[in-house]
Amino acid sequence: MNRTKHLDLADAAVRRAENLAGDIERAAAGGDSQGKVPRLAAAGALWADVARAHAAIAAATPETTPETADA
């Protein structure tokens, strides 16, 4: 996997975490703090961890250039 792919995966994971944060807000506003909120929060934290992991790998991976892509 190259740097760009890791950045794409990090971006996708951030979007999943953001979507779950919205779900948490709606569930909490609806009074469902004991039901869905803890499970959604755990899932959101997991996706945030996935995003951080892919971002860290991308940061440590050299950028692919046209000269190195063919090598």
DOMI-241801 format. One record per atom (N, C-alpha, C, O, CB): residue number from 1; x negated, z negated, y negated; residue in one letter; atom name. Coordinates in nm, 2 decimals, always signed. Glycine has a CB too. Layout:
<NUM, <X, Z, Y>, "A", "CA">
...
***
This chain:
<1, <-0.09, +0.00, +0.12>, "M", "N">
<1, <+0.00, +0.00, +0.00>, "M", "CA">
<1, <-0.09, +0.00, -0.12>, "M", "C">
<1, <-0.19, -0.07, -0.13>, "M", "O">
<1, <+0.10, -0.12, +0.00>, "M", "CB">
<2, <-0.05, +0.08, -0.22>, "N", "N">
<2, <-0.14, +0.09, -0.34>, "N", "CA">
<2, <-0.08, +0.00, -0.45>, "N", "C">
<2, <+0.03, -0.06, -0.44>, "N", "O">
<2, <-0.15, +0.23, -0.39>, "N", "CB">
<3, <-0.15, -0.01, -0.56>, "R", "N">
<3, <-0.12, -0.09, -0.67>, "R", "CA">
<3, <+0.02, -0.06, -0.73>, "R", "C">
<3, <+0.10, -0.15, -0.76>, "R", "O">
<3, <-0.22, -0.08, -0.79>, "R", "CB">
<4, <+0.05, +0.07, -0.74>, "T", "N">
<4, <+0.18, +0.11, -0.80>, "T", "CA">
<4, <+0.30, +0.06, -0.71>, "T", "C">
<4, <+0.40, +0.01, -0.76>, "T", "O">
<4, <+0.19, +0.26, -0.81>, "T", "CB">
<5, <+0.28, +0.07, -0.58>, "K", "N">
<5, <+0.38, +0.03, -0.48>, "K", "CA">
<5, <+0.41, -0.12, -0.50>, "K", "C">
<5, <+0.52, -0.17, -0.50>, "K", "O">
<5, <+0.35, +0.06, -0.34>, "K", "CB">
<6, <+0.30, -0.20, -0.51>, "H", "N">
<6, <+0.31, -0.35, -0.53>, "H", "CA">
<6, <+0.38, -0.38, -0.66>, "H", "C">
<6, <+0.47, -0.47, -0.66>, "H", "O">
<6, <+0.18, -0.42, -0.52>, "H", "CB">
<7, <+0.35, -0.31, -0.76>, "L", "N">
<7, <+0.42, -0.33, -0.89>, "L", "CA">
<7, <+0.57, -0.29, -0.88>, "L", "C">
<7, <+0.66, -0.36, -0.94>, "L", "O">
<7, <+0.36, -0.24, -1.00>, "L", "CB">
<8, <+0.60, -0.18, -0.81>, "D", "N">
<8, <+0.74, -0.15, -0.79>, "D", "CA">
<8, <+0.82, -0.25, -0.71>, "D", "C">
<8, <+0.93, -0.29, -0.74>, "D", "O">
<8, <+0.75, -0.01, -0.71>, "D", "CB">
<9, <+0.75, -0.31, -0.61>, "L", "N">
<9, <+0.81, -0.41, -0.53>, "L", "CA">
<9, <+0.83, -0.54, -0.61>, "L", "C">
<9, <+0.93, -0.61, -0.59>, "L", "O">
<9, <+0.73, -0.44, -0.40>, "L", "CB">
<10, <+0.73, -0.57, -0.69>, "A", "N">
<10, <+0.74, -0.69, -0.78>, "A", "CA">
<10, <+0.86, -0.67, -0.87>, "A", "C">
<10, <+0.94, -0.77, -0.89>, "A", "O">
<10, <+0.61, -0.71, -0.86>, "A", "CB">
<11, <+0.88, -0.55, -0.93>, "D", "N">
<11, <+0.99, -0.53, -1.02>, "D", "CA">
<11, <+1.12, -0.54, -0.95>, "D", "C">
<11, <+1.21, -0.60, -1.01>, "D", "O">
<11, <+0.97, -0.39, -1.08>, "D", "CB">
<12, <+1.13, -0.49, -0.83>, "A", "N">
<12, <+1.25, -0.50, -0.76>, "A", "CA">
<12, <+1.29, -0.64, -0.72>, "A", "C">
<12, <+1.40, -0.68, -0.73>, "A", "O">
<12, <+1.25, -0.41, -0.63>, "A", "CB">
<13, <+1.19, -0.72, -0.69>, "A", "N">
<13, <+1.21, -0.86, -0.66>, "A", "CA">
<13, <+1.25, -0.94, -0.78>, "A", "C">
<13, <+1.34, -1.03, -0.77>, "A", "O">
<13, <+1.08, -0.92, -0.60>, "A", "CB">
<14, <+1.20, -0.91, -0.89>, "V", "N">
<14, <+1.24, -0.97, -1.02>, "V", "CA">
<14, <+1.38, -0.94, -1.05>, "V", "C">
<14, <+1.46, -1.03, -1.09>, "V", "O">
<14, <+1.15, -0.92, -1.14>, "V", "CB">
<15, <+1.42, -0.82, -1.03>, "R", "N">
<15, <+1.56, -0.78, -1.05>, "R", "CA">
<15, <+1.66, -0.86, -0.96>, "R", "C">
<15, <+1.76, -0.90, -1.00>, "R", "O">
<15, <+1.58, -0.63, -1.03>, "R", "CB">
<16, <+1.61, -0.87, -0.83>, "R", "N">
<16, <+1.70, -0.95, -0.74>, "R", "CA">
<16, <+1.71, -1.10, -0.78>, "R", "C">
<16, <+1.82, -1.15, -0.78>, "R", "O">
<16, <+1.64, -0.95, -0.59>, "R", "CB">
<17, <+1.60, -1.15, -0.83>, "A", "N">
<17, <+1.60, -1.29, -0.88>, "A", "CA">
<17, <+1.69, -1.30, -1.00>, "A", "C">
<17, <+1.76, -1.40, -1.02>, "A", "O">
<17, <+1.46, -1.34, -0.91>, "A", "CB">
<18, <+1.68, -1.20, -1.09>, "E", "N">
<18, <+1.76, -1.21, -1.21>, "E", "CA">
<18, <+1.91, -1.20, -1.18>, "E", "C">
<18, <+2.00, -1.27, -1.23>, "E", "O">
<18, <+1.73, -1.09, -1.30>, "E", "CB">
<19, <+1.94, -1.11, -1.08>, "N", "N">
<19, <+2.08, -1.10, -1.04>, "N", "CA">
<19, <+2.13, -1.23, -0.98>, "N", "C">
<19, <+2.25, -1.27, -1.00>, "N", "O">
<19, <+2.10, -0.98, -0.93>, "N", "CB">
<20, <+2.05, -1.29, -0.90>, "L", "N">
<20, <+2.09, -1.42, -0.84>, "L", "CA">
<20, <+2.11, -1.53, -0.95>, "L", "C">
<20, <+2.19, -1.61, -0.94>, "L", "O">
<20, <+1.99, -1.47, -0.74>, "L", "CB">
<21, <+2.02, -1.52, -1.05>, "A", "N">
<21, <+2.04, -1.62, -1.16>, "A", "CA">
<21, <+2.18, -1.60, -1.23>, "A", "C">
<21, <+2.24, -1.70, -1.26>, "A", "O">
<21, <+1.93, -1.60, -1.27>, "A", "CB">
<22, <+2.22, -1.48, -1.24>, "G", "N">
<22, <+2.35, -1.46, -1.30>, "G", "CA">
<22, <+2.46, -1.51, -1.21>, "G", "C">
<22, <+2.56, -1.57, -1.25>, "G", "O">
<22, <+2.37, -1.31, -1.32>, "G", "CB">
<23, <+2.44, -1.49, -1.08>, "D", "N">
<23, <+2.54, -1.54, -0.98>, "D", "CA">
<23, <+2.55, -1.69, -0.99>, "D", "C">
<23, <+2.65, -1.75, -0.97>, "D", "O">
<23, <+2.50, -1.49, -0.84>, "D", "CB">
<24, <+2.43, -1.76, -1.00>, "I", "N">
<24, <+2.42, -1.90, -1.01>, "I", "CA">
<24, <+2.50, -1.95, -1.13>, "I", "C">
<24, <+2.58, -2.05, -1.13>, "I", "O">
<24, <+2.28, -1.95, -1.02>, "I", "CB">
<25, <+2.48, -1.88, -1.25>, "E", "N">
<25, <+2.55, -1.92, -1.37>, "E", "CA">
<25, <+2.70, -1.91, -1.35>, "E", "C">
<25, <+2.78, -2.00, -1.39>, "E", "O">
<25, <+2.50, -1.84, -1.49>, "E", "CB">
<26, <+2.74, -1.80, -1.29>, "R", "N">
<26, <+2.89, -1.78, -1.27>, "R", "CA">
<26, <+2.94, -1.89, -1.17>, "R", "C">
<26, <+3.05, -1.94, -1.20>, "R", "O">
<26, <+2.92, -1.64, -1.22>, "R", "CB">
<27, <+2.87, -1.92, -1.07>, "A", "N">
<27, <+2.92, -2.01, -0.97>, "A", "CA">
<27, <+2.92, -2.15, -1.03>, "A", "C">
<27, <+3.02, -2.23, -1.01>, "A", "O">
<27, <+2.83, -2.01, -0.84>, "A", "CB">
<28, <+2.82, -2.19, -1.11>, "A", "N">
<28, <+2.82, -2.32, -1.17>, "A", "CA">
<28, <+2.93, -2.33, -1.28>, "A", "C">
<28, <+2.99, -2.44, -1.29>, "A", "O">
<28, <+2.68, -2.34, -1.24>, "A", "CB">
<29, <+2.95, -2.23, -1.35>, "A", "N">
<29, <+3.06, -2.23, -1.45>, "A", "CA">
<29, <+3.20, -2.24, -1.39>, "A", "C">
<29, <+3.29, -2.29, -1.45>, "A", "O">
<29, <+3.05, -2.10, -1.54>, "A", "CB">
<30, <+3.21, -2.19, -1.27>, "G", "N">
<30, <+3.33, -2.20, -1.20>, "G", "CA">
<30, <+3.35, -2.33, -1.12>, "G", "C">
<30, <+3.45, -2.34, -1.05>, "G", "O">
<30, <+3.34, -2.08, -1.10>, "G", "CB">
<31, <+3.26, -2.42, -1.14>, "G", "N">
<31, <+3.27, -2.55, -1.07>, "G", "CA">
<31, <+3.23, -2.55, -0.93>, "G", "C">
<31, <+3.26, -2.65, -0.86>, "G", "O">
<31, <+3.41, -2.60, -1.08>, "G", "CB">
<32, <+3.15, -2.46, -0.88>, "D", "N">
<32, <+3.11, -2.45, -0.74>, "D", "CA">
<32, <+2.97, -2.50, -0.73>, "D", "C">
<32, <+2.88, -2.44, -0.66>, "D", "O">
<32, <+3.12, -2.31, -0.69>, "D", "CB">
<33, <+2.93, -2.61, -0.79>, "S", "N">
<33, <+2.79, -2.66, -0.79>, "S", "CA">
<33, <+2.75, -2.71, -0.66>, "S", "C">
<33, <+2.63, -2.71, -0.63>, "S", "O">
<33, <+2.78, -2.76, -0.89>, "S", "CB">
<34, <+2.84, -2.75, -0.57>, "Q", "N">
<34, <+2.80, -2.80, -0.44>, "Q", "CA">
<34, <+2.81, -2.69, -0.33>, "Q", "C">
<34, <+2.76, -2.72, -0.22>, "Q", "O">
<34, <+2.89, -2.92, -0.40>, "Q", "CB">
<35, <+2.87, -2.58, -0.36>, "G", "N">
<35, <+2.88, -2.48, -0.26>, "G", "CA">
<35, <+2.77, -2.37, -0.26>, "G", "C">
<35, <+2.67, -2.39, -0.20>, "G", "O">
<35, <+3.02, -2.41, -0.27>, "G", "CB">
<36, <+2.80, -2.27, -0.34>, "K", "N">
<36, <+2.71, -2.16, -0.35>, "K", "CA">
<36, <+2.58, -2.18, -0.43>, "K", "C">
<36, <+2.47, -2.13, -0.40>, "K", "O">
<36, <+2.78, -2.04, -0.41>, "K", "CB">
<37, <+2.58, -2.26, -0.53>, "V", "N">
<37, <+2.47, -2.28, -0.62>, "V", "CA">
<37, <+2.34, -2.31, -0.55>, "V", "C">
<37, <+2.24, -2.25, -0.58>, "V", "O">
<37, <+2.50, -2.38, -0.72>, "V", "CB">
<38, <+2.33, -2.41, -0.47>, "P", "N">
<38, <+2.21, -2.45, -0.40>, "P", "CA">
<38, <+2.15, -2.33, -0.32>, "P", "C">
<38, <+2.03, -2.31, -0.32>, "P", "O">
<38, <+2.22, -2.57, -0.32>, "P", "CB">
<39, <+2.24, -2.26, -0.25>, "R", "N">
<39, <+2.19, -2.15, -0.16>, "R", "CA">
<39, <+2.15, -2.03, -0.25>, "R", "C">
<39, <+2.04, -1.97, -0.22>, "R", "O">
<39, <+2.31, -2.10, -0.07>, "R", "CB">
<40, <+2.22, -2.00, -0.35>, "L", "N">
<40, <+2.18, -1.90, -0.44>, "L", "CA">
<40, <+2.05, -1.93, -0.51>, "L", "C">
<40, <+1.96, -1.84, -0.53>, "L", "O">
<40, <+2.29, -1.87, -0.55>, "L", "CB">
<41, <+2.03, -2.06, -0.55>, "A", "N">
<41, <+1.91, -2.10, -0.62>, "A", "CA">
<41, <+1.79, -2.09, -0.53>, "A", "C">
<41, <+1.68, -2.04, -0.57>, "A", "O">
<41, <+1.92, -2.25, -0.67>, "A", "CB">
<42, <+1.81, -2.12, -0.40>, "A", "N">
<42, <+1.70, -2.11, -0.30>, "A", "CA">
<42, <+1.66, -1.96, -0.28>, "A", "C">
<42, <+1.54, -1.93, -0.28>, "A", "O">
<42, <+1.74, -2.17, -0.17>, "A", "CB">
<43, <+1.76, -1.88, -0.27>, "A", "N">
<43, <+1.74, -1.73, -0.26>, "A", "CA">
<43, <+1.67, -1.68, -0.38>, "A", "C">
<43, <+1.57, -1.60, -0.37>, "A", "O">
<43, <+1.87, -1.65, -0.23>, "A", "CB">
<44, <+1.71, -1.72, -0.50>, "G", "N">
<44, <+1.65, -1.67, -0.63>, "G", "CA">
<44, <+1.50, -1.72, -0.63>, "G", "C">
<44, <+1.42, -1.64, -0.68>, "G", "O">
<44, <+1.72, -1.73, -0.75>, "G", "CB">
<45, <+1.47, -1.84, -0.59>, "A", "N">
<45, <+1.34, -1.89, -0.59>, "A", "CA">
<45, <+1.25, -1.81, -0.50>, "A", "C">
<45, <+1.13, -1.78, -0.53>, "A", "O">
<45, <+1.33, -2.04, -0.56>, "A", "CB">
<46, <+1.31, -1.77, -0.38>, "L", "N">
<46, <+1.23, -1.69, -0.29>, "L", "CA">
<46, <+1.20, -1.56, -0.34>, "L", "C">
<46, <+1.08, -1.51, -0.33>, "L", "O">
<46, <+1.31, -1.68, -0.16>, "L", "CB">
<47, <+1.30, -1.49, -0.41>, "W", "N">
<47, <+1.27, -1.36, -0.47>, "W", "CA">
<47, <+1.17, -1.37, -0.58>, "W", "C">
<47, <+1.09, -1.28, -0.60>, "W", "O">
<47, <+1.40, -1.29, -0.52>, "W", "CB">
<48, <+1.17, -1.48, -0.66>, "A", "N">
<48, <+1.07, -1.50, -0.76>, "A", "CA">
<48, <+0.93, -1.51, -0.70>, "A", "C">
<48, <+0.83, -1.46, -0.75>, "A", "O">
<48, <+1.10, -1.62, -0.85>, "A", "CB">
<49, <+0.92, -1.58, -0.59>, "D", "N">
<49, <+0.79, -1.60, -0.52>, "D", "CA">
<49, <+0.74, -1.46, -0.47>, "D", "C">
<49, <+0.63, -1.43, -0.47>, "D", "O">
<49, <+0.81, -1.69, -0.40>, "D", "CB">
<50, <+0.84, -1.38, -0.41>, "V", "N">
<50, <+0.80, -1.25, -0.37>, "V", "CA">
<50, <+0.75, -1.16, -0.48>, "V", "C">
<50, <+0.65, -1.09, -0.47>, "V", "O">
<50, <+0.92, -1.18, -0.30>, "V", "CB">
<51, <+0.81, -1.17, -0.60>, "A", "N">
<51, <+0.77, -1.10, -0.71>, "A", "CA">
<51, <+0.63, -1.14, -0.76>, "A", "C">
<51, <+0.54, -1.06, -0.79>, "A", "O">
<51, <+0.87, -1.12, -0.83>, "A", "CB">
<52, <+0.61, -1.27, -0.76>, "R", "N">
<52, <+0.47, -1.32, -0.80>, "R", "CA">
<52, <+0.37, -1.28, -0.70>, "R", "C">
<52, <+0.25, -1.24, -0.74>, "R", "O">
<52, <+0.47, -1.47, -0.81>, "R", "CB">
<53, <+0.40, -1.28, -0.57>, "A", "N">
<53, <+0.30, -1.23, -0.47>, "A", "CA">
<53, <+0.26, -1.09, -0.49>, "A", "C">
<53, <+0.15, -1.05, -0.49>, "A", "O">
<53, <+0.36, -1.26, -0.33>, "A", "CB">
<54, <+0.36, -1.00, -0.51>, "H", "N">
<54, <+0.33, -0.86, -0.52>, "H", "CA">
<54, <+0.26, -0.84, -0.66>, "H", "C">
<54, <+0.17, -0.75, -0.66>, "H", "O">
<54, <+0.46, -0.78, -0.52>, "H", "CB">
<55, <+0.29, -0.91, -0.76>, "A", "N">
<55, <+0.22, -0.89, -0.89>, "A", "CA">
<55, <+0.08, -0.94, -0.87>, "A", "C">
<55, <-0.01, -0.87, -0.93>, "A", "O">
<55, <+0.29, -0.98, -1.00>, "A", "CB">
<56, <+0.05, -1.04, -0.80>, "A", "N">
<56, <-0.09, -1.09, -0.78>, "A", "CA">
<56, <-0.17, -0.99, -0.70>, "A", "C">
<56, <-0.28, -0.96, -0.73>, "A", "O">
<56, <-0.09, -1.23, -0.71>, "A", "CB">
<57, <-0.10, -0.94, -0.60>, "I", "N">
<57, <-0.17, -0.83, -0.52>, "I", "CA">
<57, <-0.20, -0.71, -0.60>, "I", "C">
<57, <-0.31, -0.65, -0.59>, "I", "O">
<57, <-0.09, -0.80, -0.39>, "I", "CB">
<58, <-0.11, -0.67, -0.68>, "A", "N">
<58, <-0.13, -0.55, -0.77>, "A", "CA">
<58, <-0.24, -0.58, -0.87>, "A", "C">
<58, <-0.32, -0.49, -0.89>, "A", "O">
<58, <+0.00, -0.52, -0.84>, "A", "CB">
<59, <-0.25, -0.70, -0.92>, "A", "N">
<59, <-0.35, -0.73, -1.01>, "A", "CA">
<59, <-0.49, -0.73, -0.95>, "A", "C">
<59, <-0.59, -0.70, -1.01>, "A", "O">
<59, <-0.33, -0.87, -1.07>, "A", "CB">
<60, <-0.50, -0.76, -0.82>, "A", "N">
<60, <-0.63, -0.76, -0.75>, "A", "CA">
<60, <-0.66, -0.62, -0.69>, "A", "C">
<60, <-0.77, -0.61, -0.63>, "A", "O">
<60, <-0.62, -0.86, -0.64>, "A", "CB">
<61, <-0.57, -0.53, -0.69>, "T", "N">
<61, <-0.59, -0.40, -0.63>, "T", "CA">
<61, <-0.63, -0.30, -0.74>, "T", "C">
<61, <-0.57, -0.29, -0.85>, "T", "O">
<61, <-0.46, -0.35, -0.57>, "T", "CB">
<62, <-0.74, -0.22, -0.71>, "P", "N">
<62, <-0.78, -0.12, -0.81>, "P", "CA">
<62, <-0.67, -0.02, -0.83>, "P", "C">
<62, <-0.60, +0.02, -0.74>, "P", "O">
<62, <-0.91, -0.05, -0.77>, "P", "CB">
<63, <-0.66, +0.03, -0.96>, "E", "N">
<63, <-0.57, +0.13, -0.99>, "E", "CA">
<63, <-0.61, +0.26, -0.93>, "E", "C">
<63, <-0.73, +0.30, -0.93>, "E", "O">
<63, <-0.56, +0.15, -1.15>, "E", "CB">
<64, <-0.51, +0.33, -0.87>, "T", "N">
<64, <-0.54, +0.46, -0.81>, "T", "CA">
<64, <-0.55, +0.57, -0.91>, "T", "C">
<64, <-0.46, +0.58, -1.00>, "T", "O">
<64, <-0.43, +0.50, -0.70>, "T", "CB">
<65, <-0.66, +0.64, -0.91>, "T", "N">
<65, <-0.67, +0.76, -1.00>, "T", "CA">
<65, <-0.67, +0.89, -0.92>, "T", "C">
<65, <-0.69, +0.88, -0.80>, "T", "O">
<65, <-0.81, +0.74, -1.08>, "T", "CB">
<66, <-0.65, +1.00, -0.98>, "P", "N">
<66, <-0.65, +1.12, -0.91>, "P", "CA">
<66, <-0.78, +1.15, -0.83>, "P", "C">
<66, <-0.78, +1.20, -0.72>, "P", "O">
<66, <-0.63, +1.24, -1.00>, "P", "CB">
<67, <-0.90, +1.10, -0.88>, "E", "N">
<67, <-1.02, +1.11, -0.81>, "E", "CA">
<67, <-1.03, +1.03, -0.69>, "E", "C">
<67, <-1.09, +1.07, -0.59>, "E", "O">
<67, <-1.14, +1.08, -0.91>, "E", "CB">
<68, <-0.98, +0.90, -0.69>, "T", "N">
<68, <-0.99, +0.81, -0.58>, "T", "CA">
<68, <-0.87, +0.83, -0.48>, "T", "C">
<68, <-0.88, +0.79, -0.37>, "T", "O">
<68, <-0.99, +0.67, -0.63>, "T", "CB">
<69, <-0.76, +0.89, -0.52>, "A", "N">
<69, <-0.65, +0.91, -0.44>, "A", "CA">
<69, <-0.68, +1.01, -0.32>, "A", "C">
<69, <-0.63, +1.00, -0.21>, "A", "O">
<69, <-0.53, +0.97, -0.51>, "A", "CB">
<70, <-0.77, +1.10, -0.34>, "D", "N">
<70, <-0.81, +1.20, -0.24>, "D", "CA">
<70, <-0.92, +1.15, -0.15>, "D", "C">
<70, <-0.95, +1.21, -0.05>, "D", "O">
<70, <-0.85, +1.33, -0.30>, "D", "CB">
<71, <-0.98, +1.04, -0.19>, "A", "N">
<71, <-1.10, +1.00, -0.12>, "A", "CA">
<71, <-1.06, +0.93, +0.01>, "A", "C">
<71, <-1.15, +0.88, +0.09>, "A", "O">
<71, <-1.18, +0.90, -0.20>, "A", "CB">
***
